[in-house]
């Protein structure tokens, strides 16, 4: 199926930029902001539970804040969706603005930086949920891995080309996320805290692509 038959936000190039940015953000917060996962909150919830069980309230707060910020980011994206036109572009503009601010936040305020990244990530994952008509996530991999393997098994069983196409898209997204993570690793070594601005650059290009569609 031709990618151009789908809305601009579901096409491969905009999705690729979102996914590269998602991988970069996760690496950035883990390597430079206190080993916190800003995008996939499962790890934070596990560590939060462990911290609460150990009675380590300070560490618990470090993991609770990004979880709450993520939840608020989803709510913010929904608010934009029901009230404003071109809401997906507006989500990206807010994300760019917040991530740009993160690049100025010192290590002493890593909690704030992680919360802002988690909030931004949640807005993105809520606003961009399909690639080529199929559900996907641009900031985490477990759902994409499950979907890719499910489609691959379906293709091997039935020979359905649609399932083969779906599997290719999912595995491509996973590869792009990994490339974004590697890009983030290199960026933080070279730029330190302002490395997150590379994510802003990717998202700015995405805004341009959506505006032209």
C-alpha positions as CSV (number, residue, x, y, z in Angstrom):
1,X,0.0,0.0,0.0
2,X,1.3,3.4,-1.0
3,X,2.5,5.5,2.0
4,X,1.1,8.6,0.3
5,X,-2.4,7.2,0.7
6,X,-2.1,7.7,4.5
7,X,-2.2,11.0,6.5
8,X,1.2,12.8,6.6
9,X,1.7,12.0,10.3
10,X,1.6,8.2,9.4
11,X,4.1,8.3,6.6
12,X,7.5,6.8,6.9
13,X,9.7,9.8,6.9
14,X,7.9,11.8,9.6
15,X,7.6,8.6,11.7
16,X,11.3,7.9,11.1
17,X,12.3,11.3,12.5
18,X,10.0,10.9,15.5
19,X,11.5,7.4,16.3
20,X,15.1,8.7,16.0
21,X,14.2,11.4,18.4
22,X,12.6,9.0,20.8
23,X,15.6,6.8,20.9
24,X,17.9,9.8,21.5
25,X,15.7,11.1,24.3
26,X,15.9,7.8,26.2
27,X,19.6,7.6,25.9
28,X,20.0,11.2,27.0
29,X,18.1,10.9,30.2
30,X,19.6,7.6,31.1
31,X,23.2,8.6,30.4
32,X,23.1,12.2,31.5
33,X,20.2,12.7,33.8
34,X,20.6,10.1,36.5
35,X,19.8,6.8,34.8
36,X,16.1,7.5,34.5
37,X,14.0,6.2,31.6
38,X,12.1,9.3,30.4
39,X,10.2,7.5,27.6
40,X,9.2,4.0,28.7
41,X,7.8,4.3,32.2
42,X,7.8,0.6,33.0
43,X,11.3,0.7,34.3
44,X,10.5,3.8,36.4
45,X,7.5,2.1,37.9
46,X,9.6,-1.0,38.8
47,X,12.3,1.2,40.4
48,X,9.6,3.2,42.1
49,X,8.1,0.1,43.7
50,X,11.5,-1.1,44.8
51,X,12.4,2.2,46.3
52,X,9.1,2.4,48.2
53,X,9.6,-1.2,49.5
54,X,13.1,-0.2,50.7
55,X,11.8,2.9,52.4
56,X,14.1,5.1,50.2
57,X,11.7,8.0,49.8
58,X,14.2,10.3,48.0
59,X,14.9,7.7,45.3
60,X,11.2,7.0,45.0
61,X,10.6,10.6,44.2
62,X,13.1,10.5,41.5
63,X,11.1,7.8,39.7
64,X,7.7,9.0,40.6
65,X,8.1,12.5,39.0
66,X,8.7,11.3,35.4
67,X,5.7,8.8,35.8
68,X,3.4,11.7,36.8
69,X,4.8,13.9,34.1
70,X,4.1,11.3,31.5
71,X,0.5,11.0,32.6
72,X,0.1,14.8,32.4
73,X,1.7,14.8,28.9
74,X,-0.9,12.4,27.7
75,X,-3.7,14.6,29.1
76,X,-2.1,17.7,27.5
77,X,-2.0,16.1,24.1
78,X,-5.6,15.1,24.4
79,X,-6.5,18.7,25.4
80,X,-4.8,20.0,22.2
81,X,-6.5,17.3,20.1
82,X,-10.1,18.2,21.0
83,X,-9.6,22.0,21.0
84,X,-7.1,23.0,18.2
85,X,-6.7,22.5,14.5
86,X,-3.4,21.0,13.3
87,X,-2.9,19.7,16.8
88,X,-0.2,17.3,16.0
89,X,2.1,20.1,14.7
90,X,1.3,22.0,17.9
91,X,2.3,19.0,20.0
92,X,5.6,19.0,18.2
93,X,6.1,22.7,18.7
94,X,5.5,22.4,22.4
95,X,7.8,19.4,22.5
96,X,10.6,21.3,20.8
97,X,10.2,24.2,23.2
98,X,10.3,22.1,26.3
99,X,13.3,20.0,25.1
100,X,15.2,23.2,24.2
101,X,14.7,24.3,27.8
102,X,16.0,21.0,29.0
103,X,19.3,21.7,27.4
104,X,19.9,24.6,29.8
105,X,18.9,22.8,33.0
106,X,21.9,21.9,35.2
107,X,22.5,18.5,36.7
108,X,21.4,19.8,40.1
109,X,17.9,19.9,38.6
110,X,17.9,16.6,36.8
111,X,14.5,15.7,38.3
112,X,13.0,18.7,36.5
113,X,14.8,17.8,33.3
114,X,13.5,14.2,33.3
115,X,10.0,15.4,34.1
116,X,10.0,17.7,31.1
117,X,11.4,15.0,28.8
118,X,8.8,12.5,30.0
119,X,6.0,15.1,29.6
120,X,7.2,15.8,26.0
121,X,7.5,12.1,25.2
122,X,4.0,11.4,26.4
123,X,2.6,14.2,24.1
124,X,4.4,12.7,21.2
125,X,3.4,9.1,21.8
126,X,-0.2,10.1,22.2
127,X,-0.3,12.3,19.1
128,X,1.5,10.0,16.7
129,X,0.2,6.4,17.0
130,X,0.2,4.9,13.6
131,X,2.6,4.2,10.7
132,X,1.0,3.3,7.4
133,X,-2.3,2.7,9.1
134,X,-0.8,0.3,11.7
135,X,-0.5,1.1,15.4
136,X,3.0,1.8,16.7
137,X,5.0,3.7,19.3
138,X,7.8,6.1,18.4
139,X,9.3,6.3,21.9
140,X,9.4,2.6,23.1
141,X,9.9,-0.8,21.4
142,X,8.0,-3.5,23.2
143,X,4.7,-3.0,21.3
144,X,6.5,-2.7,18.0
145,X,8.5,-5.9,18.7
146,X,5.3,-7.8,19.6
147,X,3.5,-6.5,16.5
148,X,6.5,-7.2,14.2
149,X,6.8,-10.8,15.4
150,X,3.0,-11.4,15.2
151,X,3.0,-10.1,11.6
152,X,6.0,-12.1,10.7
153,X,4.4,-15.3,12.1
154,X,1.2,-14.5,10.2
155,X,3.1,-14.0,6.9
156,X,5.1,-17.3,7.3
157,X,1.8,-19.1,8.0
158,X,-0.4,-17.5,5.3
159,X,1.9,-15.8,2.8
160,X,-0.1,-12.6,3.2
161,X,1.9,-9.7,1.8
162,X,0.1,-7.2,3.9
163,X,1.5,-9.0,7.0
164,X,5.0,-9.0,5.5
165,X,4.7,-5.3,4.9
166,X,3.5,-4.7,8.5
167,X,6.4,-6.8,9.9
168,X,8.9,-4.8,7.8
169,X,7.6,-1.5,9.1
170,X,7.7,-2.6,12.7
171,X,11.2,-3.9,12.5
172,X,12.3,-0.8,10.6
173,X,10.9,1.3,13.5
174,X,12.8,-0.8,16.0
175,X,16.0,-0.3,14.0
176,X,15.4,3.5,13.8
177,X,14.9,3.6,17.6
178,X,18.2,1.8,18.1
179,X,20.0,4.2,15.7
180,X,18.5,7.2,17.6
181,X,19.8,5.7,20.8
182,X,23.3,5.4,19.4
183,X,23.0,8.9,18.0
184,X,22.1,10.1,21.5
185,X,25.1,8.2,23.0
186,X,27.5,9.9,20.6
187,X,25.8,13.3,21.1
188,X,26.0,13.3,24.9
189,X,29.7,12.5,24.7
190,X,30.3,15.5,22.4
191,X,27.8,18.0,23.7
192,X,26.8,16.9,27.2
193,X,23.5,18.4,28.4
194,X,22.7,20.4,25.2
195,X,22.7,17.1,23.3
196,X,19.0,17.1,23.6
197,X,18.9,19.9,21.1
198,X,19.6,17.3,18.4
199,X,16.2,15.9,19.2
200,X,14.7,19.5,18.7
201,X,16.3,19.6,15.2
202,X,14.8,16.3,14.2
203,X,11.3,17.4,15.5
204,X,11.7,20.8,13.7
205,X,12.2,18.9,10.4
206,X,9.1,16.9,11.2
207,X,7.0,20.1,11.7
208,X,8.2,21.3,8.3
209,X,7.2,18.0,6.6
210,X,3.8,18.1,8.2
211,X,3.3,21.7,7.2
212,X,4.1,20.9,3.6
213,X,1.7,17.9,3.4
